[in-house]
Amino acid sequence: MMGSPADEPGRVNEGTVEFQHSVTLSAFYMSKYEVTQEKYQAVMGSNPSYFSSGAASGEVQAKRPVESVGWYSAIVFCNKLSISEGLTPAYAINGKTNPSEWGTVPTSNNSTWNAVTCNWSANGYRLPTEAEWEYACRAGTTTAYYNGASLSGSAVWYKDNSDNKTHQVGKKSANPWGLYDMYGNVYELCWDWYAWYDTAAQTDPRGSSSPAGGRAVRGGSYKNPIRWVDSSVNGNREYFRSAGRSSVDPSDVLNGADVGFRLARSSL
């Protein structure tokens, strides 16, 4: 069941943004950690991260998550990594799967890059869909958080314990399926265009076809409080919940140094 029940504390009560609905997913793989700065540097030849130095005591700088990276750059990374490992790239722009043929990564919203297609049967790396992300985050649980109705600092880097910066991946406790930092550290980019949910039961949903809402991000970041008081909208919100949703412009790299990503694959 994707989304949240109407009585879940901290949910967004706006239209069908979090409407609970049945989803069936094909098998997929999800990376254990968020993509690190050292991995991004190795594939892309540069490290765009704002937090490129100053790791917390006892932590490895290169193993902090990459951030300040836009959605367009994330799909380039996915295909470059796939090609380097001899895998079939998932993404194509104008029918081409080699990012060297795509041109310069756009710095503003770009209709050509927004029309990117995904080969869902390819064995290369890609971003998870929102449905895949939530399924992996929940790890079989049905509560607001994978560790119950409330969230503790042992599972998440957030405003009150992060010292206002990212941290080495894997330092907090994993969810029941062994995935780290599903909550906090950095928001994680997903494939989907952000939109209200279709309330009908679905199989392998992949989001809206309209770019109006930006690309979805999940999981919250080191900057967020567990509870955000927003009396102007719907009262208290809790964005770390498994059903919590937000979005960014796909070209946005000036997003507060708190957006990164993790990888998915349809097959090995």
C-alpha positions in Angstrom: 0.0 0.0 0.0 1.7 3.2 -1.2 0.9 6.5 0.5 -0.5 7.1 3.9 -3.8 6.6 5.7 -5.8 9.7 6.3 -5.2 9.6 10.1 -1.4 9.3 9.9 0.1 12.2 11.9 2.3 14.6 9.9 0.9 13.6 6.5 0.2 16.1 3.7 -3.6 16.5 3.5 -3.7 18.1 0.0 -5.7 16.5 -2.8 -4.4 12.9 -3.4 -0.7 13.8 -2.7 -0.4 10.9 -0.3 -3.6 9.0 -1.1 -3.2 5.4 0.0 -3.5 3.0 -2.9 -2.5 -0.5 -4.0 0.6 -1.0 -6.0 2.2 -4.1 -7.5 5.8 -4.0 -8.4 8.1 -6.0 -10.6 11.3 -7.3 -8.9 14.1 -4.7 -8.7 17.4 -4.0 -6.9 18.2 -1.0 -4.7 21.6 0.2 -3.6 22.5 -0.2 0.1 23.8 3.3 0.3 23.4 6.8 -1.2 25.9 7.5 -4.0 29.0 8.8 -2.4 31.3 11.6 -3.4 34.1 9.2 -4.3 31.9 7.1 -6.5 30.6 10.2 -8.3 34.1 11.6 -8.7 35.3 8.3 -10.2 32.5 8.2 -12.8 32.0 11.8 -13.6 35.5 13.2 -13.0 34.3 15.9 -10.7 32.7 16.4 -7.3 30.0 19.1 -7.2 29.3 18.7 -3.5 29.1 21.7 -1.3 30.3 19.6 1.6 33.5 18.6 -0.2 35.6 19.0 3.0 35.1 19.2 6.7 33.9 15.7 7.5 32.8 15.0 11.1 35.4 13.4 13.4 35.9 9.7 12.7 34.1 9.9 9.3 35.6 9.5 5.8 35.1 12.6 3.6 34.9 10.7 0.4 32.1 8.5 1.8 29.8 11.3 2.4 26.9 11.4 -0.1 27.3 13.4 -3.2 24.9 16.5 -3.2 24.3 19.7 -5.1 23.7 17.4 -8.1 20.7 17.9 -10.4 18.4 15.2 -11.9 20.0 15.7 -15.3 23.4 15.0 -14.0 22.1 11.9 -12.1 20.9 10.2 -15.2 24.2 11.0 -16.9 25.9 9.3 -14.0 23.7 6.3 -14.3 24.4 5.7 -18.0 28.1 6.4 -17.6 28.4 3.9 -14.8 26.4 1.3 -16.8 28.6 1.7 -19.8 31.8 1.5 -17.7 30.6 -1.9 -16.3 29.5 -3.3 -19.7 25.8 -3.0 -18.8 22.9 -1.9 -21.0 22.2 1.8 -20.2 18.7 2.5 -19.0 18.3 6.0 -20.3 18.1 7.4 -23.9 17.7 10.9 -25.2 16.7 11.2 -28.9 17.4 7.5 -29.1 21.0 7.7 -27.9 22.2 6.0 -24.7 25.8 7.4 -24.6 25.7 10.6 -22.6 28.6 12.0 -24.6 26.1 12.4 -27.4 23.6 14.2 -25.3 25.4 17.5 -25.2 26.1 19.7 -22.2 24.0 19.1 -19.1 21.3 21.8 -19.0 21.4 24.4 -16.3 17.7 25.3 -16.8 14.6 23.2 -17.4 15.1 21.6 -20.8 12.3 20.0 -22.9 14.7 17.6 -24.8 16.2 16.3 -21.6 12.8 16.1 -20.0 11.7 13.7 -22.8 14.4 11.2 -21.8 13.1 7.6 -22.0 13.9 4.6 -19.8 14.4 1.0 -20.9 12.9 -0.7 -17.9 14.2 -4.1 -19.0 17.8 -2.9 -19.2 20.3 -4.2 -16.6 22.0 -0.9 -16.2 21.7 1.6 -13.4 18.8 4.0 -13.0 17.0 6.1 -10.4 14.2 4.3 -8.5 10.6 5.2 -9.2 8.7 6.7 -6.2 6.9 3.4 -5.8 10.1 1.4 -5.7 11.7 3.9 -3.3 8.7 3.7 -0.9 8.5 -0.1 -1.1 12.3 -0.4 -0.3 12.0 2.2 2.5 9.1 0.5 4.2 10.8 -2.9 4.1 7.5 -4.7 4.8 6.3 -2.2 7.4 3.0 -0.3 7.3 3.7 2.3 10.0 4.6 5.9 9.4 8.3 5.0 9.7 10.0 1.6 9.2 10.8 1.5 12.9 7.3 2.4 14.1 4.9 5.3 14.6 7.7 7.8 15.5 11.3 8.3 14.5 14.4 8.4 16.6 17.8 9.9 16.0 19.4 6.5 15.8 18.0 6.0 12.3 18.3 9.5 10.8 20.6 12.5 10.3 18.3 15.5 10.8 18.4 19.1 12.0 18.9 18.3 15.7 21.8 15.9 15.3 23.5 16.6 12.0 25.5 19.7 12.9 23.9 21.2 9.8 25.9 19.0 7.4 26.0 15.6 5.6 27.6 12.5 7.1 29.4 9.4 5.9 26.8 7.0 4.5 25.9 4.0 6.7 26.5 5.6 10.1 22.9 5.3 11.2 21.0 2.1 11.7 19.7 0.4 8.6 16.0 -0.4 7.8 14.8 -4.0 8.1 16.1 -4.8 4.6 19.6 -3.5 5.3 19.3 -0.1 3.5 20.9 2.9 5.1 20.0 6.5 5.2 16.5 6.0 3.7 15.6 8.8 6.1 17.8 11.9 6.3 21.3 12.8 5.3 20.2 13.9 1.8 16.9 13.8 -0.1 17.0 11.2 -2.9 16.0 11.8 -6.5 13.5 9.5 -8.1 12.5 9.0 -11.7 8.9 10.3 -11.4 7.5 13.7 -12.3 5.8 14.8 -9.1 2.0 14.9 -9.2 -1.0 13.9 -7.2 -1.5 10.1 -7.1 -3.9 8.2 -9.3 -6.1 6.6 -6.7 -6.7 3.3 -8.6 -4.7 0.2 -8.1 -1.6 0.2 -10.3 1.2 -2.0 -11.5 4.7 -0.5 -11.8 3.6 3.1 -11.6 6.2 5.5 -13.0 4.6 8.9 -12.3 3.0 11.7 -14.3 3.8 12.5 -17.9 3.7 16.2 -17.1 6.9 18.1 -16.0 4.8 20.7 -14.2 5.6 19.4 -10.7 9.3 18.8 -11.0 11.0 15.5 -10.3 10.2 13.7 -7.0 12.6 13.5 -4.1 12.2 11.3 -1.0 13.5 10.8 2.4 14.2 14.2 3.9 17.6 15.6 4.7 20.1 16.7 7.4 18.4 20.1 7.4 14.9 19.1 8.2 13.4 18.9 11.7 11.4 15.7 12.4 8.3 17.8 12.7 7.8 21.0 10.7 5.2 23.4 12.0 3.4 24.9 9.0 0.1 26.5 10.3 -0.4 28.2 6.9 -1.0 24.9 5.1 -2.0 21.9 7.1 -0.4 22.1 10.5 2.5 19.9 11.5 4.2 18.0 8.7 6.7 15.1 9.0 8.7 14.7 5.8 10.8 11.8 7.0 7.8 9.4 6.9 8.0 6.6 4.4 5.1 8.2 2.5 6.5 11.7 2.6 7.1 13.4 -0.8 8.7 16.6 -2.2 10.1 17.7 -5.6 12.9 19.7 -7.3 13.4 21.2 -10.7 15.4 18.6 -12.7 18.1 21.2 -13.5 18.4 22.5 -9.9 21.8 22.1 -8.3 21.4 25.1 -6.0 19.1 23.1 -3.8 20.7 23.8 -0.4 23.3 21.0 -0.7 20.8 18.5 0.5 19.7 16.5 -2.6 21.5 13.3 -3.7 20.4 9.9 -5.0 20.8 6.2 -4.8 20.7 3.6 -7.6 18.3 1.0 -8.7 18.4 -1.8 -11.3 15.8 -3.9 -12.9 18.1 -6.9 -13.1 21.7 -8.0 -12.5 
